[in-house]
Amino acid sequence: MGQYVGVKPQDIEYETCPYGKPALSPICGDRSLQFNMSHTDGLAVFAATRNRRIGVDVERMDREFKDRDEIAASYFSAQETDVYRSLPERDRVEGFFNCWTRKESFIKATGDGLTCPLESFQVTLRPGDQAKLLAVRSGRAEDWSMVSVDPLNGYKAAITAEATWELVDLGEFNDDPRWRPD
């Protein structure tokens, strides 16, 4: 973050928006930088852009996750639930996590968090289908772009941003000394 806004990492200050989304504090200067992050089981995913809302989610795809059918029935849209149930059993774990990470990344991008009902919008979820927001009750689906990322074997991530993708630069952070505070 410091590199993006020209501030030493230890001088970065954050504030929290009403539903928990982090943002740079005005003291950091450049308020055009929008970012989001997610972490699970030792893996973190970070996304940043300028002048566009952005959200990210990452999950470890636990094949032993017992409640996925009930969660799909309770929180996916009716169309998503139908697609999920139509998947062959071998594709259901990936289909579930495709849907879940895409939904989470969208509500994090909007900044509404879980105040946005998960059944009020629809995403693609079939393994192999391009990540996409298909419909949204309030707003226009075409105003948003999604990308699905498999950062490591057994993990699923999604990034959602306002408007169309002009450039997606996927990188990796491995405790590079350039990122340590002076």
N, C-alpha and C positions, 0 to 999 in steps of 0.2 A: 504494500500500500504506500509505504514511504517513497519508494522509487516512482510510483505513478504521480504523486502530488508534490514531489520535491521536498519531503520532510523526513528527518531521521525516524527510523521505525519506532524508537522509544518515545518520540514526540507525537505520535498519532493518537488522537482521541476520538472516541466513538460516542454516539448517542443512540438511543433506541426509539424507534417510531412507535406510534400507539399500540400496534399489535405485535411488537417485538422485533421487527426487522431492523438490523443494524445500519447505521449511516455514519459518514464522517462528520465530526463536529465542525462547526463553522471556523474554529480556530485553525483547522488544517488548510483553509483557503479554498481549494478547488472543490466546489460542491457539485460539479458536473459528473464526477466519478461516482458511479453506482456499482455496488458489489453485493455479493451474497456468498454464503459458505454453508457447508454441511459436512458432518463427519459421522462415522460409524465404525466400530471395531478396528481402530487403528488406521483408518484411511480418511483423509479430508479432501474435499473438492472445493475450489474457490473459483468464482467467476467475476469478472469486472468488465464494465463498459462505460461509455460516456453518454450522458443525457438520455439514457433509456433505462427503464426499470428492468431488473434482472433477478432471477431466482434459480436456485440450484438445490438438488436433493441427491443423496447417495445412500444406498442401502446394501447390506450384505444379503445376497439371495440365499436364505436359509431353507433348504429343501425340507427340513423337518417342521417348518412353521405350520402349525396345525389349524390356526384360525383363518387362513386366507380365504376360504370359501364363504365364511360368515362375514368377514370384512368386506369382501367384494359385494355381497348381497346388501349389506348395510350402507356402504359409502360410495360405491361406483354408481354411475348413472344407469338407468334401465338398459340403454343400448350397450354400454360397456359390460354390464353383467351378462347380457345375452352373448356377446362376443366371447367373454371369458369362459362361460359355460360350454360354448361350442368348441373350444380348443381341445385337441387331444390331451390326455393326461400328461404326456411327456412335455408339453408346451405350457402347461398352466402356471408353473412356478415363474418362468420368465415373463409370461403374459401378465401375471399379477404384479410383479415388480416393475415391469414397463409402465403399467397404468399408475401404480402408486407413486413412483418417482416423478413421472410427468405431471401428475396432479399436484404433488407437493411443490415442485418447482414453479408451477403456475401460481399457486396461492402465495408463495413466498415472493414471486416477482410483483404481484399486484400490491403486496404489503398488507393484504387483508387477513392473512393467516387463516386459522380455522373459523373465523367469522364468515368466511365464504363457504357455503355448503358444497361439499365435494360432488354431490349429484347435480349441481347447477351448471356444470360444463362437462364436455366430453373430449377425450383424447384417444389416439390410436393405442393399441396394446398388443396386437398380434406380433409374435416374434418375426422379425424380418421386415415389418412395415416401418416406414419412415415415421419418426416421432412428429406428431402434429396435434395442434388444438383443433378439433373438428367443429365444436359448437360451444357457445357460451351464452348463458341466459341474459346477462347484462353486458353489452359491448359487442365487439366484432372479433371473431376468431382470427380473421386474416390480419389483424393488427399485431399478432404475436407469432413468434417463431420458436420452435423447439428443436433441440438436438439430444439424441440419446448417446450416452458414452458408457463403455465398458472399461473402466480404468484398470481393473485387475480381474483375473478369473474369479468368478463367484460374486462379483459386485456389479451393481447396475446404478447408473447415474443419469440425470436429465438436467438440462439447462433450458430455461425459458427466458426470452427477452422480448421487449416491446419492439415492434417493427420487424423488418426482414434482416436476415444475417448478411452483413457486408463482408465480414471477416471473422472467422473462428480460428483462434490460435490455441491449440491444445498443447499444454506443456506439462512438465513434471517438476516437482520440487523435492529434492532429496537432501535436505540439510546443507545446501550449498553455502559455503562461507561468505559469499557475497551478500547473503540475506541476514547475516547476524549483525546485531547492533554493535557500533564501535565502542 
